[in-house]
Amino acid sequence: MDYSRKDLADALAAEYVTGTMRGGARRRFESLLPAHSALREATLAWSERLMPLTAALAPVEPSGDVWRRISDRAALLPAERVR
């Protein structure tokens, strides 16, 4: 793939920043960032574009049930994937 194409870099960065890119695709995108300036620039642009939206939201403390489910799922992951 030609990651220097602005339209491709922009579309991939949008998925990454908004959290809709998941699993292997997300890990692959992260591994490409160091070598592809177009991807880094597009990712930064999307982050800067969306960051002001977070200022309008009040922080929400997850319930104990949510933390328990996260803990349960993390325990099922291979040790090298848990960080």
C-alpha positions in Angstrom: 0.0 0.0 0.0 1.1 3.5 -0.7 0.9 5.1 2.8 2.1 8.4 1.4 -1.3 8.9 -0.4 -3.0 11.6 1.6 -6.5 10.1 1.2 -5.4 6.7 2.5 -3.3 8.1 5.4 -6.2 10.3 6.4 -8.8 7.4 6.3 -6.5 5.1 8.3 -5.6 7.8 10.8 -9.3 8.7 11.3 -10.1 5.0 12.1 -7.2 4.8 14.5 -7.9 8.0 16.4 -11.6 7.4 16.7 -11.0 3.9 18.0 -12.8 2.1 15.2 -9.6 0.4 14.0 -9.2 -2.7 16.2 -7.1 -5.8 16.7 -4.4 -6.7 14.2 -5.2 -3.8 12.0 -4.6 -1.4 14.9 -1.3 -3.1 15.9 -0.2 -3.0 12.2 -1.0 0.7 12.0 1.0 1.4 15.1 4.0 -0.5 13.7 3.8 1.6 10.5 3.8 5.0 12.2 7.6 5.2 12.8 8.4 4.7 9.1 5.6 6.7 7.5 5.5 10.5 8.1 2.2 10.8 6.2 0.6 8.5 8.7 2.1 10.3 11.7 1.0 13.7 10.3 -2.6 12.5 9.6 -2.8 10.9 13.1 -1.7 14.1 14.7 -4.1 16.1 12.6 -7.1 13.9 13.6 -6.0 13.9 17.3 -5.9 17.7 17.3 -9.2 17.9 15.5 -11.0 15.7 18.0 -9.3 16.6 21.2 -11.4 19.8 21.8 -14.4 17.6 22.0 -13.1 15.8 25.1 -12.9 19.1 27.0 -16.7 19.3 27.0 -17.1 16.0 28.7 -17.0 15.5 32.4 -14.9 12.5 33.6 -16.9 9.5 34.5 -15.7 6.9 37.0 -16.4 3.4 35.7 -18.4 1.2 38.0 -16.8 -1.7 40.0 -18.5 -4.1 37.6 -16.7 -2.5 34.6 -13.3 -2.8 36.3 -14.0 -6.5 37.2 -14.9 -7.3 33.6 -11.7 -5.6 32.4 -9.7 -7.5 34.9 -11.3 -10.8 33.9 -10.7 -10.2 30.2 -7.1 -9.1 30.9 -6.5 -12.3 32.8 -7.4 -14.3 29.6 -4.8 -12.5 27.4 -1.4 -14.0 26.9 1.1 -12.4 29.3 3.1 -10.7 26.6 0.0 -8.8 25.3 -0.9 -7.4 28.8 0.8 -4.0 29.4 
